[in-house]
Amino acid sequence: MEAAASIDLKKEHQEKIKSVFEEMKKVVVGQEYMVNRLMIGLFTQGHILLEGVPGLAKTLTVNTLANVLHLDFKRIQFTPDLLPADLIGTMIYNQKASNFEVKKGPIFSNLILADEVNRSPAKVQSALLEAMQERQVTIGETTYQLDRPFLVLATQNPVDQEGTYPLPEAQVDRFMMKVHVNYPSKEDELEVMRRMSNLGFKGEVQTMLTKEDVFGIRDEINSIKLSESLEKYIIELVFATRDPEQYGMKEEAHYIQFGASPRASINLNLAAKAVAYLEGRDFVLPEDIKEIADDVLNHRIILNYEAEADGVTTHHIIDTLLKKININR
Protein backbone atom coordinates (compact mmCIF):
# COMPACT_ATOMS: atom_id res chain seq x y z
CA MET A 1 0.00 0.00 0.00
CA GLU A 2 2.82 2.40 0.90
CA ALA A 3 4.60 1.78 -2.40
CA ALA A 4 1.38 2.41 -4.36
CA ALA A 5 0.76 5.65 -2.45
CA SER A 6 4.33 6.75 -3.13
CA ILE A 7 3.91 6.09 -6.87
CA ASP A 8 0.64 8.03 -6.93
CA LEU A 9 2.24 10.97 -5.13
CA LYS A 10 5.17 10.94 -7.55
CA LYS A 11 2.75 11.02 -10.52
CA GLU A 12 0.91 13.91 -8.89
CA HIS A 13 4.18 15.82 -8.48
CA GLN A 14 5.14 15.16 -12.11
CA GLU A 15 1.78 16.52 -13.27
CA LYS A 16 2.19 19.62 -11.11
CA ILE A 17 5.67 20.23 -12.54
CA LYS A 18 4.24 20.07 -16.08
CA SER A 19 1.60 22.58 -14.99
CA VAL A 20 4.33 24.91 -13.69
CA PHE A 21 5.97 24.97 -17.12
CA GLU A 22 2.60 25.65 -18.77
CA GLU A 23 1.83 28.49 -16.38
CA MET A 24 5.25 30.03 -16.98
CA LYS A 25 4.54 30.12 -20.73
CA LYS A 26 1.57 32.41 -20.09
CA VAL A 27 4.03 35.18 -19.21
CA VAL A 28 7.54 34.18 -20.29
CA VAL A 29 8.20 33.48 -23.96
CA GLY A 30 10.92 31.14 -25.21
CA GLN A 31 12.96 30.72 -22.03
CA GLU A 32 12.17 27.05 -21.33
CA TYR A 33 15.87 26.31 -20.80
CA MET A 34 16.18 28.96 -18.09
CA VAL A 35 12.94 27.83 -16.40
CA ASN A 36 14.18 24.22 -16.44
CA ARG A 37 17.44 25.23 -14.70
CA LEU A 38 15.58 27.29 -12.10
CA MET A 39 13.40 24.28 -11.29
CA ILE A 40 16.46 22.06 -10.96
CA GLY A 41 17.95 24.55 -8.50
CA LEU A 42 14.74 24.70 -6.48
CA PHE A 43 14.44 20.92 -6.22
CA THR A 44 18.11 20.36 -5.28
CA GLN A 45 18.65 23.34 -2.94
CA GLY A 46 21.07 24.83 -5.44
CA HIS A 47 21.42 28.58 -5.92
CA ILE A 48 21.40 29.78 -9.54
CA LEU A 49 23.32 32.61 -11.20
CA LEU A 50 21.74 33.93 -14.40
CA GLU A 51 24.00 35.92 -16.70
CA GLY A 52 22.90 37.91 -19.71
CA VAL A 53 22.58 41.42 -21.06
CA PRO A 54 19.64 43.52 -19.79
CA GLY A 55 16.22 42.92 -21.29
CA LEU A 56 16.30 39.11 -21.63
CA ALA A 57 13.45 38.49 -19.12
CA LYS A 58 15.70 37.21 -16.31
CA THR A 59 13.87 39.22 -13.64
CA LEU A 60 10.47 38.56 -15.21
CA THR A 61 11.12 34.81 -15.23
CA VAL A 62 12.06 34.67 -11.54
CA ASN A 63 9.11 36.91 -10.61
CA THR A 64 6.72 34.67 -12.50
CA LEU A 65 8.18 31.50 -10.98
CA ALA A 66 7.62 32.96 -7.51
CA ASN A 67 3.97 33.56 -8.39
CA VAL A 68 3.55 29.98 -9.65
CA LEU A 69 5.09 28.64 -6.43
CA HIS A 70 3.37 29.15 -3.09
CA LEU A 71 6.53 30.55 -1.51
CA ASP A 72 7.54 33.81 0.16
CA PHE A 73 9.43 35.96 -2.32
CA LYS A 74 11.65 39.03 -2.05
CA ARG A 75 13.39 40.99 -4.78
CA ILE A 76 16.57 42.86 -3.84
CA GLN A 77 17.94 45.35 -6.33
CA PHE A 78 21.72 45.45 -5.90
CA THR A 79 23.12 48.95 -6.35
CA PRO A 80 26.51 50.56 -5.62
CA ASP A 81 25.18 52.16 -2.42
CA LEU A 82 23.60 48.98 -0.98
CA LEU A 83 24.82 48.01 2.52
CA PRO A 84 25.05 44.52 4.06
CA ALA A 85 22.45 45.60 6.65
CA ASP A 86 20.03 46.31 3.81
CA LEU A 87 20.30 42.64 2.95
CA ILE A 88 20.36 40.72 6.22
CA GLY A 89 18.91 43.25 8.67
CA THR A 90 20.25 45.19 11.62
CA MET A 91 19.78 46.12 15.30
CA ILE A 92 17.51 49.11 15.94
CA TYR A 93 17.28 50.94 19.27
CA ASN A 94 13.76 51.08 20.74
CA GLN A 95 13.57 54.23 22.85
CA LYS A 96 10.35 53.21 24.61
CA ALA A 97 11.68 49.82 25.72
CA SER A 98 15.26 51.13 26.11
CA ASN A 99 16.72 48.16 24.28
CA PHE A 100 17.87 47.04 20.85
CA GLU A 101 15.51 45.09 18.60
CA VAL A 102 16.28 43.06 15.52
CA LYS A 103 14.85 44.25 12.24
CA LYS A 104 15.20 41.36 9.80
CA GLY A 105 16.14 42.10 6.21
CA PRO A 106 14.64 40.77 2.96
CA ILE A 107 16.97 37.74 3.06
CA PHE A 108 14.39 36.15 5.39
CA SER A 109 12.26 34.69 2.63
CA ASN A 110 12.00 31.42 0.67
CA LEU A 111 12.91 32.74 -2.75
CA ILE A 112 15.39 35.60 -3.11
CA LEU A 113 15.93 37.44 -6.37
CA ALA A 114 19.30 39.17 -6.14
CA ASP A 115 18.86 41.41 -9.14
CA GLU A 116 22.05 42.62 -10.87
CA VAL A 117 24.12 41.18 -8.04
CA ASN A 118 27.38 42.40 -9.60
CA ARG A 119 26.32 46.05 -9.44
CA SER A 120 27.27 46.14 -5.73
CA PRO A 121 30.81 46.11 -4.29
CA ALA A 122 32.40 42.97 -2.84
CA LYS A 123 31.45 43.83 0.76
CA VAL A 124 27.75 43.50 -0.05
CA GLN A 125 28.24 40.48 -2.27
CA SER A 126 30.07 38.68 0.51
CA ALA A 127 27.13 39.29 2.85
CA LEU A 128 25.33 36.61 0.85
CA LEU A 129 27.98 33.96 1.59
CA GLU A 130 26.81 32.79 5.01
CA ALA A 131 23.17 32.81 3.94
CA MET A 132 23.83 30.82 0.77
CA GLN A 133 26.10 28.22 2.31
CA GLU A 134 24.86 27.86 5.90
CA ARG A 135 21.28 29.04 5.32
CA GLN A 136 21.62 31.26 8.35
CA VAL A 137 22.62 34.86 9.08
CA THR A 138 24.11 36.60 12.09
CA ILE A 139 22.73 39.93 13.29
CA GLY A 140 24.56 41.36 16.28
CA GLU A 141 25.52 38.37 18.40
CA THR A 142 22.57 36.18 17.43
CA THR A 143 22.40 33.68 14.58
CA TYR A 144 19.06 33.18 12.85
CA GLN A 145 18.07 30.21 10.71
CA LEU A 146 16.55 31.10 7.36
CA ASP A 147 13.20 29.78 6.19
CA ARG A 148 13.00 26.50 4.29
CA PRO A 149 13.15 26.15 1.38
CA PHE A 150 15.68 28.91 0.79
CA LEU A 151 16.96 29.67 -2.68
CA VAL A 152 18.97 32.57 -4.10
CA LEU A 153 18.38 33.30 -7.78
CA ALA A 154 20.85 35.98 -8.79
CA THR A 155 21.05 37.85 -12.07
CA GLN A 156 24.15 39.59 -13.32
CA ASN A 157 25.19 41.54 -16.37
CA PRO A 158 28.33 40.53 -18.28
CA VAL A 159 31.35 41.73 -16.28
CA ASP A 160 32.63 43.91 -19.10
CA GLN A 161 29.61 46.19 -18.78
CA GLU A 162 30.07 49.59 -17.14
CA GLY A 163 29.39 49.74 -13.40
CA THR A 164 29.85 46.04 -12.65
CA TYR A 165 32.10 44.31 -10.13
CA PRO A 166 33.38 40.74 -10.65
CA LEU A 167 31.95 38.36 -8.04
CA PRO A 168 34.50 36.81 -5.65
CA GLU A 169 35.44 33.23 -6.59
CA ALA A 170 34.28 31.99 -3.16
CA GLN A 171 30.81 33.35 -3.79
CA VAL A 172 30.58 32.19 -7.40
CA ASP A 173 31.46 28.65 -6.30
CA ARG A 174 28.44 28.62 -4.00
CA PHE A 175 26.11 28.86 -6.98
CA MET A 176 25.11 25.41 -8.15
CA MET A 177 24.85 26.57 -11.75
CA LYS A 178 25.68 29.60 -13.83
CA VAL A 179 23.16 29.79 -16.65
CA HIS A 180 23.92 31.96 -19.68
CA VAL A 181 20.76 33.56 -21.03
CA ASN A 182 20.85 34.22 -24.76
CA TYR A 183 18.82 36.42 -27.06
CA PRO A 184 15.43 35.00 -28.12
CA SER A 185 14.72 33.67 -31.61
CA LYS A 186 12.96 35.88 -34.15
CA GLU A 187 9.67 34.05 -33.56
CA ASP A 188 9.94 34.38 -29.78
CA GLU A 189 10.88 38.05 -29.93
CA LEU A 190 7.91 38.71 -32.23
CA GLU A 191 5.63 37.15 -29.60
CA VAL A 192 7.31 39.13 -26.82
CA MET A 193 6.81 42.35 -28.77
CA ARG A 194 3.13 41.59 -29.35
CA ARG A 195 2.49 40.78 -25.69
CA MET A 196 4.40 43.60 -24.10
CA SER A 197 3.17 46.27 -26.51
CA ASN A 198 -0.37 45.39 -25.42
CA LEU A 199 -0.88 47.68 -22.43
CA GLY A 200 -3.74 45.52 -21.23
CA PHE A 201 -1.59 42.38 -20.91
CA LYS A 202 -1.55 41.19 -17.28
CA GLY A 203 0.09 37.77 -17.49
CA GLU A 204 -1.74 36.21 -14.56
CA VAL A 205 -0.70 32.74 -13.41
CA GLN A 206 -2.03 30.19 -10.95
CA THR A 207 -0.15 28.73 -8.00
CA MET A 208 0.87 25.13 -8.70
CA LEU A 209 3.41 24.02 -6.08
CA THR A 210 3.48 24.38 -2.30
CA LYS A 211 6.34 24.02 0.18
CA GLU A 212 5.19 20.47 0.93
CA ASP A 213 5.33 19.60 -2.77
CA VAL A 214 8.89 20.96 -3.01
CA PHE A 215 10.05 18.91 -0.01
CA GLY A 216 8.33 15.79 -1.42
CA ILE A 217 9.96 16.26 -4.82
CA ARG A 218 13.36 16.68 -3.15
CA ASP A 219 12.91 13.31 -1.42
CA GLU A 220 11.95 11.68 -4.72
CA ILE A 221 15.01 13.12 -6.47
CA ASN A 222 17.18 11.88 -3.62
CA SER A 223 16.02 8.31 -4.40
CA ILE A 224 17.04 8.53 -8.09
CA LYS A 225 19.61 5.82 -8.88
CA LEU A 226 23.11 6.81 -10.02
CA SER A 227 25.35 3.89 -10.95
CA GLU A 228 28.91 3.59 -9.64
CA SER A 229 30.31 3.94 -13.17
CA LEU A 230 28.51 7.28 -13.58
CA GLU A 231 29.69 8.41 -10.15
CA LYS A 232 33.27 7.75 -11.26
CA TYR A 233 32.55 9.51 -14.57
CA ILE A 234 31.58 12.66 -12.67
CA ILE A 235 34.80 12.46 -10.65
CA GLU A 236 36.86 12.05 -13.83
CA LEU A 237 35.22 15.10 -15.41
CA VAL A 238 35.97 17.27 -12.39
CA PHE A 239 39.55 16.00 -11.98
CA ALA A 240 40.19 16.67 -15.67
CA THR A 241 39.60 20.37 -15.02
CA ARG A 242 42.39 20.31 -12.43
CA ASP A 243 44.95 18.21 -14.34
CA PRO A 244 43.98 18.31 -18.03
CA GLU A 245 47.36 17.01 -19.28
CA GLN A 246 46.72 13.69 -17.54
CA TYR A 247 43.63 13.33 -19.71
CA GLY A 248 45.34 14.14 -23.02
CA MET A 249 44.36 17.81 -23.06
CA LYS A 250 47.77 19.46 -23.35
CA GLU A 251 46.50 22.44 -25.34
CA GLU A 252 43.71 23.19 -22.85
CA ALA A 253 46.12 22.85 -19.90
CA HIS A 254 47.85 26.09 -20.97
CA TYR A 255 44.63 28.02 -20.47
CA ILE A 256 43.35 26.68 -17.12
CA GLN A 257 44.51 28.54 -14.02
CA PHE A 258 42.32 26.72 -11.49
CA GLY A 259 40.04 23.70 -11.87
CA ALA A 260 36.64 22.99 -10.36
CA SER A 261 36.22 22.52 -6.60
CA PRO A 262 34.66 19.46 -4.89
CA ARG A 263 31.35 21.34 -4.94
CA ALA A 264 31.32 20.64 -8.68
CA SER A 265 31.20 16.87 -8.09
CA ILE A 266 28.40 17.21 -5.54
CA ASN A 267 26.35 19.51 -7.75
CA LEU A 268 26.85 17.43 -10.90
CA ASN A 269 25.50 14.44 -9.00
CA LEU A 270 22.45 16.32 -7.71
CA ALA A 271 21.72 18.14 -10.97
CA ALA A 272 21.95 14.95 -13.05
CA LYS A 273 19.43 13.27 -10.75
CA ALA A 274 17.10 16.25 -11.13
CA VAL A 275 17.42 16.10 -14.94
CA ALA A 276 16.48 12.42 -14.86
CA TYR A 277 13.54 13.15 -12.55
CA LEU A 278 12.19 15.89 -14.81
CA GLU A 279 12.42 13.42 -17.69
CA GLY A 280 10.26 11.00 -15.69
CA ARG A 281 13.00 8.43 -14.99
CA ASP A 282 14.18 6.95 -11.69
CA PHE A 283 17.77 6.46 -12.88
CA VAL A 284 20.48 8.68 -14.37
CA LEU A 285 21.78 8.28 -17.91
CA PRO A 286 25.18 9.54 -19.15
CA GLU A 287 23.28 12.08 -21.27
CA ASP A 288 21.85 13.65 -18.10
CA ILE A 289 25.35 14.41 -16.82
CA LYS A 290 26.48 15.75 -20.20
CA GLU A 291 23.38 17.92 -20.51
CA ILE A 292 23.98 19.71 -17.20
CA ALA A 293 27.81 19.67 -17.13
CA ASP A 294 28.35 23.07 -18.75
CA ASP A 295 25.99 24.88 -16.36
CA VAL A 296 27.62 23.28 -13.30
CA LEU A 297 31.25 23.65 -14.40
CA ASN A 298 31.52 26.84 -16.48
CA HIS A 299 31.86 29.25 -13.53
CA ARG A 300 34.17 26.95 -11.57
CA ILE A 301 36.94 26.74 -14.16
CA ILE A 302 39.17 29.82 -13.90
CA LEU A 303 41.04 30.63 -17.11
CA ASN A 304 44.20 32.73 -17.42
CA TYR A 305 44.84 35.85 -19.49
CA GLU A 306 46.28 33.76 -22.31
CA ALA A 307 42.89 32.10 -22.77
CA GLU A 308 41.22 35.49 -22.96
CA ALA A 309 43.74 36.67 -25.54
CA ASP A 310 43.21 33.56 -27.68
CA GLY A 311 39.42 33.69 -27.36
CA VAL A 312 39.19 30.38 -25.46
CA THR A 313 36.16 30.07 -23.17
CA THR A 314 35.19 27.68 -20.40
CA HIS A 315 32.46 26.36 -22.71
CA HIS A 316 35.18 25.24 -25.15
CA ILE A 317 37.10 23.53 -22.33
CA ILE A 318 34.01 21.68 -21.08
CA ASP A 319 33.03 20.60 -24.59
CA THR A 320 36.51 19.11 -25.02
CA LEU A 321 36.26 17.36 -21.64
CA LEU A 322 32.98 15.69 -22.60
CA LYS A 323 34.49 14.45 -25.88
CA LYS A 324 37.76 13.20 -24.37
CA ILE A 325 36.59 11.43 -21.22
CA ASN A 326 34.87 8.07 -21.55
CA ILE A 327 32.69 6.18 -19.12
CA ASN A 328 34.36 3.07 -17.71
CA ARG A 329 31.69 0.44 -17.17
Long-range contacts (C-beta under 8 A, 24 or more apart in sequence): 9-216, 10-220, 13-213, 13-216, 13-217, 13-220, 14-280, 16-208, 16-209, 16-213, 17-209, 17-217, 17-278, 19-208, 20-65, 20-68, 20-69, 20-208, 20-209, 23-64, 23-68, 23-205, 23-206, 23-208, 24-61, 24-64, 24-65, 24-68, 24-205, 26-203, 26-204, 26-205, 27-60, 27-64, 27-203, 27-205, 28-57, 28-60, 28-61, 28-64, 29-57, 29-184, 29-188, 29-191, 29-192, 29-195, 30-184, 30-185, 30-187, 30-188, 30-189, 30-191, 30-192, 31-56, 31-57, 31-61, 31-181, 31-184, 33-179, 34-58, 34-61, 34-179, 34-181, 35-61, 35-65, 36-278, 37-177, 37-179, 37-295, 38-62, 38-65, 38-153, 39-274, 39-278, 40-177, 40-271, 40-274, 40-275, 40-278, 40-292, 41-151, 41-153, 41-176, 41-177, 42-69, 42-149, 42-151, 42-214, 43-214, 43-217, 43-218, 43-221, 43-274, 43-277, 44-176, 44-218, 44-221, 44-267, 44-270, 44-271, 44-273, 44-274, 45-149, 45-150, 45-151, 45-218, 46-151, 46-175, 46-176, 46-177, 46-267, 46-270, 46-271, 47-132, 47-151, 47-152, 47-153, 47-154, 47-174, 47-175, 47-176, 48-151, 48-152, 48-153, 48-154, 48-175, 48-176, 48-177, 48-178, 48-179, 49-117, 49-154, 49-155, 49-156, 49-167, 49-172, 49-175, 49-177, 49-178, 49-179, 49-299, 50-153, 50-154, 50-155, 50-156, 50-179, 50-181, 51-155, 51-156, 51-157, 51-158, 51-178, 51-179, 51-180, 51-181, 52-155, 52-157, 52-158, 52-180, 52-181, 52-182, 53-157, 53-158, 53-161, 54-157, 56-181, 56-182, 56-183, 56-184, 57-181, 57-192, 58-155, 58-181, 59-113, 59-115, 59-155, 62-111, 62-113, 62-153, 62-155, 63-113, 64-203, 64-205, 65-111, 66-111, 66-113, 67-205, 67-207, 68-205, 68-206, 68-207, 68-208, 68-209, 69-111, 69-207, 69-208, 69-209, 69-210, 69-214, 70-207, 70-209, 70-210, 70-211, 71-110, 71-111, 71-149, 71-211, 71-214, 72-109, 72-110, 72-111, 72-147, 73-109, 73-110, 73-111, 73-112, 73-113, 74-106, 74-107, 74-109, 74-111, 74-112, 74-113, 75-106, 75-113, 75-115, 76-106, 76-107, 76-112, 76-113, 76-114, 76-115, 77-115, 77-116, 78-114, 78-115, 78-116, 78-117, 78-118, 78-119, 78-120, 78-124, 78-125, 79-116, 79-119, 79-120, 80-119, 80-120, 80-121, 80-163, 82-120, 82-124, 83-124, 84-123, 84-124, 84-127, 86-124, 87-124, 87-127, 87-128, 88-127, 88-131, 88-137, 88-138, 88-139, 89-137, 89-139, 90-139, 91-139, 91-140, 100-140, 102-139, 102-140, 102-142, 102-144, 104-139, 104-144, 107-131, 107-137, 107-146, 108-144, 108-146, 108-147, 109-147, 109-150, 110-147, 110-148, 110-149, 110-150, 110-151, 110-211, 111-151, 111-153, 112-150, 112-151, 112-152, 112-153, 113-153, 113-154, 113-155, 114-152, 114-153, 114-154, 114-155, 115-154, 115-155, 116-155, 116-156, 116-157, 117-154, 117-155, 117-156, 117-167, 118-156, 118-157, 118-159, 118-164, 118-165, 118-166, 118-167, 119-157, 119-163, 119-164, 119-165, 120-165, 121-165, 122-165, 122-168, 125-165, 125-167, 125-168, 125-171, 126-168, 126-170, 126-171, 128-152, 128-171, 129-170, 129-171, 129-174, 132-171, 132-174, 132-175, 133-174, 148-211, 148-215, 149-211, 149-214, 149-215, 169-258, 169-302, 172-299, 172-300, 173-261, 173-263, 173-299, 173-300, 174-263, 175-299, 176-267, 176-270, 176-271, 176-296, 177-267, 177-271, 177-292, 177-295, 177-296, 178-295, 178-298, 178-299, 179-295, 180-298, 217-277, 220-277, 221-270, 221-273, 221-274, 221-277, 222-273, 223-282, 224-273, 224-276, 224-277, 224-281, 224-282, 224-283, 224-284, 225-282, 225-283, 225-284, 226-269, 226-272, 226-273, 226-283, 226-284, 227-283, 227-284, 229-327, 229-328, 229-329, 230-272, 230-284, 230-286, 230-289, 230-327, 231-269, 232-328, 233-286, 233-289, 233-325, 233-327, 233-328, 234-265, 234-268, 234-269, 234-272, 234-289, 235-265, 236-325, 237-268, 237-289, 237-293, 237-297, 237-321, 237-322, 237-325, 238-262, 238-264, 238-265, 238-268, 238-297, 240-321, 240-324, 240-325, 241-297, 241-300, 241-301, 241-317, 241-321, 244-317, 247-321, 247-324, 247-325, 248-324, 249-320, 249-321, 249-324, 252-312, 252-317, 252-320, 254-306, 255-303, 255-304, 255-306, 255-307, 255-310, 255-312, 255-317, 256-301, 256-302, 256-303, 256-304, 256-307, 256-317, 257-302, 257-303, 257-304, 258-301, 258-302, 259-300, 259-301, 260-297, 260-300, 260-301, 261-300, 263-300, 264-296, 264-297, 264-300, 267-296, 268-292, 268-293, 268-296, 268-297, 271-295, 271-296, 286-327, 290-322, 293-318, 293-321, 293-322, 294-318, 294-319, 297-321
